[in-house]
């Protein structure tokens, strides 16, 4: 098997660091001459030099005394095992530390934290949660780290009430710049936790509870587009179309890039009230203050219904000169097809199909944090696990 040179170098550094920290160079050489190294020490070196890194680890862990001087070595080895995917070995190393009575309280807490991280990596979330809850209560130094890990666990388990409570405990106790920034991130997270709880209430058709959670979401983050969209669902399902329109109109002020998510439900609510003229005025206004392809297409469709395909085609062509987009071109071709015949119609249809095929392979949304992209809007990025970082893609191939 090909040796893992990166691992060999790291392990060698750990072993040599421990030796040099424990003895001076002269003492180390003397210990070799007089045989102060144990048989397991020699076995560990033999395994390491013959590239049997797994056996080397077991030999060194077995022979390395656990005390305040060697704690960091054990922790480093355990962390390395976890990063390599050898979680069972990492758990064994850290459990071995906890079984030693010679460690002080602070050192035991460090070992508990590492063991909790091992359990998270192994998917043993219940045991990790118990360790982290104890740490959060017992260690002021490690409390914030433990609470952040608990947030990750509750997000995985969709335990939104526990996540809300944990986030409240994480709120900064100092008014430093870094603390203020973390406070903003916590507000964003808590807003989405409330949205998750509102979504669950919606599935139960508990509209009153859903409204309460969405009100809290907007208290945490007034710019939460997700809360406005969910509130729209609540009001539409309960027949309150004026309130639904109010929530939808708020989205443009919160983040106009999400206007494509608004157009469909906005038209439906205006249609239910028999007031499409106000909807069309809203589209024209939006096109002026925040031009986008989605708004252009919606406005073109309304113009087609009012004045016919020729007027709609002229409108789209003029807008494309100002702001070109592939989706706009596809719409223009679609409008031109209505009056085309023969070979012209066939060629336009081919071009239209090719553009649609090209667009179908392009993502609509992208994470501004890690670059993840896809066709579906995720409020929690599946890749980097950050909230509210995925946005509609803009430009000639996007909105």
C-alpha positions in Angstrom: 0.0 0.0 0.0 1.3 3.5 -0.8 2.6 5.2 2.3 0.7 8.3 3.6 3.7 10.6 3.8 1.8 13.5 5.2 0.6 11.3 8.1 4.2 9.9 8.6 5.6 13.4 8.8 3.0 14.7 11.2 3.3 11.6 13.4 7.0 11.8 13.4 6.8 15.5 14.5 4.5 14.5 17.3 6.7 11.7 18.6 9.9 13.7 18.3 8.3 16.7 20.0 7.3 14.6 22.9 10.7 13.0 23.2 12.5 16.3 23.1 10.1 17.8 25.6 10.6 15.0 28.0 14.4 14.7 27.8 17.3 16.8 26.7 19.2 15.6 23.7 22.0 14.3 25.9 19.5 12.5 28.1 17.7 11.0 25.1 20.9 9.6 23.7 21.9 8.3 27.1 18.6 6.7 27.5 19.1 4.8 24.2 22.5 3.7 25.3 21.5 2.4 28.7 18.2 1.0 27.5 15.8 3.4 29.2 13.3 3.1 26.3 10.8 0.3 26.7 10.2 -2.5 24.3 7.0 -0.8 23.2 9.0 2.4 22.4 11.3 0.4 20.1 8.3 -1.3 18.5 6.7 2.0 17.8 9.8 3.4 16.1 10.2 0.2 14.1 6.6 0.3 12.9 7.0 4.0 12.0 10.3 3.5 10.1 8.8 0.6 8.2 5.8 2.7 7.2 3.4 0.7 9.4 1.7 3.9 10.7 -1.4 2.2 12.2 0.7 -0.2 14.3 3.0 2.7 15.3 0.0 4.6 16.7 -1.2 1.7 18.8 2.3 1.1 20.1 2.9 4.7 21.0 -0.5 5.3 22.6 0.0 2.1 24.7 3.5 3.1 25.9 3.0 6.9 26.2 2.3 7.8 29.8 -0.7 10.1 30.3 0.1 13.2 32.3 0.0 17.0 31.9 3.2 16.9 29.8 1.9 14.3 27.3 -1.8 15.4 27.1 -1.3 17.5 24.0 0.3 14.6 22.3 -2.6 12.3 23.0 -5.1 15.0 21.9 -3.2 15.7 18.7 -3.1 12.0 17.9 -6.8 11.6 18.5 -7.6 14.7 16.4 -5.4 13.3 13.6 -7.3 10.0 13.7 -10.6 11.7 13.5 -9.5 13.8 10.5 -8.3 10.7 8.8 -11.8 9.1 9.2 -10.6 6.6 11.9 -13.2 7.7 14.4 -13.2 4.5 16.4 -9.5 4.9 17.1 -9.9 8.5 18.0 -12.7 7.5 20.5 -10.4 4.9 22.0 -7.6 7.4 22.5 -9.8 10.0 24.1 -11.6 7.5 26.3 -8.2 6.3 27.4 -7.4 9.8 28.6 -10.7 10.0 30.6 -9.8 6.8 32.4 -6.7 8.3 33.9 -7.1 9.9 37.4 -3.9 11.9 37.0 -5.4 14.6 34.9 -6.8 17.8 36.3 -10.3 19.1 35.8 -9.4 21.5 32.9 -7.5 18.7 31.1 -10.4 16.3 31.6 -12.7 18.9 30.1 -10.5 19.1 27.0 -10.6 15.4 26.6 -14.4 15.5 27.0 -14.7 18.0 24.2 -12.5 15.9 21.9 -14.5 12.8 22.6 -17.8 14.7 21.9 -16.3 15.7 18.5 -15.5 12.1 17.9 -19.1 11.1 18.6 -20.4 13.8 16.2 -18.1 12.5 13.5 -19.4 9.0 14.1 -23.0 10.2 14.1 -23.5 9.2 17.7 -25.3 12.5 18.4 -27.0 11.5 21.7 -23.8 10.7 23.5 -22.1 13.9 22.0 -25.1 16.0 23.2 -24.8 14.7 26.8 -21.0 15.4 26.9 -21.5 18.9 25.5 -24.4 19.8 27.8 -22.2 18.8 30.8 -19.3 20.9 29.4 -21.5 23.9 28.8 -22.5 23.8 32.5 -19.2 23.0 34.0 -16.6 24.9 31.9 -16.8 28.7 31.4 -13.7 28.4 29.1 -15.2 25.8 26.8 -18.9 26.8 27.1 -19.2 28.7 23.9 -17.4 26.0 21.9 -19.7 23.3 23.4 -22.8 25.4 22.7 -21.8 25.9 19.0 -21.4 22.1 18.7 -24.8 21.7 20.3 -26.3 24.0 17.7 -24.8 21.8 14.9 -26.3 18.7 16.5 -29.8 20.3 16.9 -29.7 21.5 13.3 -28.9 17.9 12.2 -31.7 16.5 14.3 -34.1 19.4 13.4 -34.5 20.1 17.1 -35.4 23.8 16.5 -36.7 24.6 20.0 -33.5 23.3 21.5 -31.5 25.2 18.9 -33.4 28.4 19.8 -32.6 28.0 23.5 -28.9 27.2 22.8 -28.6 30.2 20.5 -30.0 32.4 23.3 -27.3 31.1 25.6 -24.6 31.9 23.0 -25.5 35.6 22.8 -22.4 37.7 23.5 -21.7 39.1 26.9 -19.4 41.8 25.6 -19.9 44.7 23.2 -16.7 44.1 21.2 -16.7 44.3 17.4 -16.4 40.5 17.1 -19.2 39.9 19.5 -21.4 42.3 17.6 -20.8 40.4 14.4 -21.6 37.1 16.1 -24.7 38.7 17.5 -25.9 39.4 14.0 -25.2 35.9 12.9 -27.1 34.5 15.9 -30.1 36.7 15.0 -30.0 35.3 11.5 -29.9 31.7 12.8 -32.7 32.3 15.3 -34.9 33.8 12.6 -34.5 30.7 10.5 -35.2 28.4 13.5 -38.5 30.3 14.0 -39.2 29.8 10.3 -38.6 26.1 10.6 -41.1 26.0 13.5 -43.6 28.0 11.5 -43.2 25.6 8.6 -44.0 22.7 10.9 -47.1 24.6 12.2 -48.2 25.2 8.6 -48.0 21.5 7.9 -50.3 20.9 10.8 -52.5 23.8 9.6 -52.0 25.6 12.9 -52.1 29.0 11.3 -52.2 30.9 14.6 -49.0 29.3 15.9 -47.3 29.8 12.5 -48.1 33.5 12.6 -46.6 33.7 16.1 -43.3 32.0 15.0 -43.1 34.2 11.9 -43.6 37.3 14.0 -40.7 36.2 16.2 -38.6 35.5 13.1 -39.1 39.0 11.9 -38.2 40.4 15.3 -34.8 38.6 15.1 -34.3 39.7 11.5 -36.5 42.3 9.8 -34.9 41.4 6.5 -35.9 37.8 6.6 -37.3 37.1 3.2 -38.2 33.5 4.2 -40.5 34.8 7.0 -42.4 37.0 4.5 -42.8 34.2 2.0 -44.1 31.8 4.7 -46.4 34.5 6.0 -47.8 34.8 2.5 -48.6 31.1 2.6 -50.4 31.5 5.9 -52.5 34.4 4.7 -53.3 32.8 1.3 -54.4 29.5 2.8 -56.6 31.4 5.2 -58.1 33.5 2.4 -56.5 36.8 3.7 -55.2 37.9 0.3 -54.7 41.6 1.3 -52.4 40.5 4.1 -50.6 38.1 1.7 -50.0 41.0 -0.7 -48.7 43.1 2.1 -46.2 40.4 3.1 -45.1 39.9 -0.6 -44.6 43.6 -1.1 -42.3 43.7 1.9 -39.9 41.3 0.1 -38.8 43.9 -2.4 -37.7 46.1 0.5 -36.0 43.2 2.3 -34.0 41.9 -0.6 -35.1 42.7 -4.2 -33.0 39.8 -5.6 -35.8 37.5 -4.3 -38.5 39.2 -6.5 -38.7 36.1 -8.7 -40.1 34.2 -5.7 -42.8 36.8 -5.2 -44.3 37.2 -8.7 -46.4 34.0 -8.9 -48.2 34.2 -5.5 -48.5 38.0 -5.9 -50.4 37.7 -9.1 -52.6 34.9 -7.7 -53.6 37.1 -4.7 -54.3 40.2 -6.9 -56.4 38.0 -9.2 -58.4 36.7 -6.2 -59.2 40.3 -5.4 -60.0 41.1 -9.1 -57.2 43.8 -9.1 -54.7 42.8 -11.8 -54.2 46.5 -12.7 -52.4 47.1 -9.4 -50.3 44.0 -10.0 -49.3 45.3 -13.4 -48.4 48.7 -12.0 -46.3 46.9 -9.4 -44.4 45.0 -12.1 -43.7 48.3 -14.0 -42.5 50.0 -10.9 -40.3 47.0 -10.0 -38.8 47.0 -13.4 -37.7 50.6 -13.0 -36.3 50.4 -9.4 -34.9 46.8 -9.6 -34.8 45.4 -13.1 -34.7 41.6 -13.4 -35.5 39.0 -16.0 -38.3 37.5 -13.9 -40.0 40.8 -13.6 -39.5 41.4 -17.3 -41.1 38.1 -18.3 -44.0 38.7 -16.0 -44.6 42.2 -17.4 -44.3 40.9 -21.0 -46.9 38.2 -20.3 -49.3 40.8 -18.9 -48.8 43.0 -21.9 -49.5 40.0 -24.2 -52.7 39.4 -22.4 -53.7 43.1 -22.7 -52.4 44.2 -26.1 -51.3 41.0 -28.0 -48.0 39.3 -28.9 -46.7 42.0 -31.2 -46.7 44.7 -28.4 -45.2 42.2 -26.0 -42.4 41.3 -28.4 -41.6 44.9 -29.0 -41.5 45.5 -25.2 -39.2 42.5 -24.6 -36.8 43.5 -27.5 -36.5 47.0 -26.1 -35.7 45.7 -22.6 -33.2 43.2 -23.9 -31.2 46.0 -25.5 -30.9 47.5 -22.0 -30.4 44.3 -20.1 -29.6 41.2 -22.2 -30.5 37.7 -20.8 -30.9 34.2 -22.3 -34.3 33.8 -20.6 -35.4 37.1 -22.2 -34.2 35.9 -25.6 -36.2 32.7 -25.2 -39.3 34.7 -24.3 -38.8 36.9 -27.4 -38.5 33.9 -29.7 -41.6 32.3 -28.1 -43.5 35.5 -28.9 -42.2 35.6 -32.5 -43.2 32.0 -33.0 -46.9 33.0 -32.7 -46.8 34.7 -36.1 -44.1 32.7 -37.8 -44.7 30.0 -40.5 -42.8 27.5 -42.5 -39.0 27.3 -42.3 -38.9 30.5 -40.2 -41.1 28.9 -37.5 -39.0 25.7 -37.6 -35.8 27.6 -37.2 -37.2 29.7 -34.3 -38.5 26.6 -32.6 -35.1 25.0 -32.9 -33.3 28.0 -31.4 -35.9 28.3 -28.7 -35.4 24.6 -27.7 -31.6 25.0 -27.7 -31.8 28.0 -25.4 -34.2 26.2 -23.1 -31.9 23.1 -23.0 -28.9 25.3 -22.2 -30.8 27.1 -19.4 -32.0 23.8 -17.9 -28.4 22.8 -17.3 -27.6 26.1 -15.5 -28.2 26.5 -11.7 -30.6 29.2 -10.5 -29.2 29.6 -7.1 -25.7 29.9 -5.6 -24.2 30.1 -2.1 -22.2 33.3 -1.6 -20.1 31.5 1.1 -18.9 28.3 -0.4 -20.1 28.4 -4.1 -22.6 25.6 -3.9 -25.1 25.9 -6.7 -28.4 24.2 -7.8 -31.9 24.6 -9.1 -33.6 24.7 -5.7 -33.6 27.5 -3.1 -32.1 26.2 0.2 -32.3 28.4 3.2 -29.6 26.3 4.8 -26.7 25.7 2.5 -26.3 21.8 2.1 -22.6 22.3 1.7 -21.3 24.8 4.2 -24.3 24.6 6.6 -24.7 28.4 6.8 -28.1 30.1 6.9 -29.3 32.6 4.4 -26.3 32.5 2.1 -27.9 31.1 -1.0 -29.2 33.6 -3.5 -30.6 33.8 -7.0 -28.0 34.0 -9.7 -28.1 37.2 -11.6 -26.6 38.0 -15.0 -27.1 37.0 -18.7 -27.7 33.3 -17.7 -29.5 34.0 -14.5 -32.3 36.3 -13.4 
